Amino acid sequence: MAGTRELRRRIRSIRSTAQITKAMQMVAASKMRKAQEAAISVRPFIRMIYRIQRRAVTRVTDFSHPLLDVRPVKKRLVILIASDKGLCGALNSNLFRLAGRYDHRSTVFITAGRKAAQFVARTRRELVADFPYGDTPRFTEARAIAAMARDLFLKGEVDEVVLLATRFINTLTQQAMALEYLPIGEIKGIRMPEADPEEVLAADTTEFRFEPSPEHILSYLLGHYLNVLLYTVLLNAKASEQSARMVSMKSATDNANSMIKDLTLHYNKLRQGAITQELLEIAGGQAN
């Protein structure tokens, strides 16, 4: 009966694990709904402000701004946004694989999320700053990260800023993306379905009058655009994390239940065989 005792122990252990993964699945599902609603609700606003930013810049003649300056890239800043916790499948590994493509000799990092900071420390890359953000990202958190990246770019300490994060598509699909952040230009790393192509904006000859001046308006608009864009990325990252964790925990729970079913079947067969053997021994003893 040693075999059956070992099977009972394994079944109890796996059942306990299944209860934990089931609880984590329910918690992630609860947080996921809130995070998904926040990420989806902000999409129309970021698309609108993107269209306003691109239309305004393309319509103002002889307008220049330090945030628009394209320079030869000698030093690059990567804003890496990952999760605080694990158990979310391949979400972080896909993102870190993308981050690993950048040359560590010419790249510095700003991180958001403990996993991002751990990746930078583990790979011995240069970390400029680490910012926390909660299960419900706040605009002030995004504004702080954007302000530091903007200051480094304006001071000339970096020549380009790239956002690395996970874009939320749906519950089952999250996509690691590299988004050109500074200098400000056309977004190439994220799909903007409602945004007009650059050639359409350039061909439109509609005249605009700015009050008090184009420089004042666009200077405010560009800075605010960077804040809102980073806030949108944080919301997408959190929605992706909770969705990936919920799917991962559901898969773990299903696998645990399947293992319990197989082990229980094997246990019953062993137990039935042992009982049958005892009955045969009793019957043989009586015959003798």
C-alpha positions, -999 to +999 in steps of 0.1 A: +000+000+000+030+023-001+021+032-037-014+043-027-001+063+002+023+082-020-005+089-045-028+102-018+000+126-007+005+138-042-032+143-048-035+164-016-005+185-025-018+192-061-053+199-048-038+225-024-019+241-053-051+241-074-069+260-046-041+286-046-040+291-083-078+292-084-078+320-058-051+339-077-071+335-109-102+350-093-082+379-078-065+386-112-099+384-130-113+410-106-084+434-112-083+426-149-118+439-155-110+473-139-076+475-157-091+467-191-119+492-187-093+519-179-071+510-208-100+509-233-117+541-221-085+562-226-080+551-262-103+577-279-086+605-259-051+596-269-061+591-305-077+626-305-047+643-289-024+625-313-044+638-343-044+673-328-007+672-321+002+660-356-022+684-374-010+714-354+027+706-360+023+701-397+002+733-401+025+757-384+052+770-407+088+775-394+078+761-360+107+745-341+108+730-306+135+712-287+112+682-283+110+679-321+147+680-327+161+649-344+198+643-335+223+616-343+218+589-316+249+586-295+230+579-262+196+563-260+172+562-231+148+532-228+117+535-205+111+499-196+076+492-181+070+457-168+050+441-140+057+441-103+050+404-098+055+373-118+031+344-126+019+361-158+032+337-184+056+350-211+046+386-207+078+399-191+101+375-210+088+388-244+094+424-232+129+417-219+138+399-251+129+431-269+150+452-244+180+429-249+184+441-285+196+475-274+234+480-270+241+483-233+271+505-240+249+533-255+217+527-237+205+538-202+172+527-186+143+542-166+122+514-152+087+511-139+078+479-121+100+456-100+105+430-127+119+457-150+144+469-124+154+433-117+161+427-154+183+458-157+203+448-125+206+412-137+219+421-171+242+448-156+228+477-176+228+513-165+198+523-145+190+560-143+158+558-121+131+533-110+095+544-106+067+524-089+032+523-102+002+506-086-026+483-098-045+515-108-019+537-125-023+574-117-017+603-140+008+618-115+029+586-118+030+589-156+038+626-154+068+620-131+083+595-155+076+617-185+092+647-168+124+629-161+127+616-197+119+650-211+145+667-189+172+642-200+164+648-236+163+686-234+196+687-215+212+666-243+222+638-220+202+614-243+194+618-280+165+594-283+139+580-259+121+547-265+092+532-246+092+495-241+059+481-227+032+457-234+001+468-254-032+453-244-051+439-273-076+416-256-077+391-227-058+364-246-034+387-266-008+411-253+019+425-275+054+437-265+060+470-284+088+495-289+074+530-292+094+561-303+088+586-276+113+614-282+119+633-304+081+636-310+071+625-344+047+600-360+039+571-338+054+540-355+053+515-326+015+516-319-014+514-342-036+545-343-067+535-364-083+569-364-051+589-370-045+604-405-013+594-423+014+620-425+009+625-462-027+634-457-018+659-430+008+675-452-015+678-482-042+696-462-039+733-468-065+745-442-052+776-424-054+780-386-051+810-364-036+805-330-042+826-299-021+838-282+006+823-305+015+789-321+046+786-300+028+789-267+000+766-277+022+739-292+047+740-264+019+732-239+004+707-263+036+687-269+044+684-231+008+674-223+008+649-252+039+631-237+022+629-203-010+614-217+008+590-240+029+576-211-002+574-189-019+554-217+011+530-219+010+524-181-027+516-183-021+492-212+008+475-193-014+470-162-043+456-182-019+433-200-003+421-167-037+412-151-050+396-182-019+374-187-019+365-150-056+355-151-050+333-182-019+318-167-035+309-134-065+295-152-042+273-172-024+262-140-057+254-123-069+233-153-036+214-154-037+207-117-073+194-119-063+172-149-034+158-129-057+152-099-081+133-122-054+111-136-038+104-102-072+096-087-079+071-115-045+055-110-050+054-072-084+037-076-069+011-099-041+003-074-066+002-046-089-021-065-060-043-075-049-046-039-084-054-027-088-081-054-055-096-044-066-098-008-098-115-018-080-140-039-056-148-010-086-152+014-104-175-011-072-195-017-067-200+020-103-212+025-099-237-004-069-252+013 
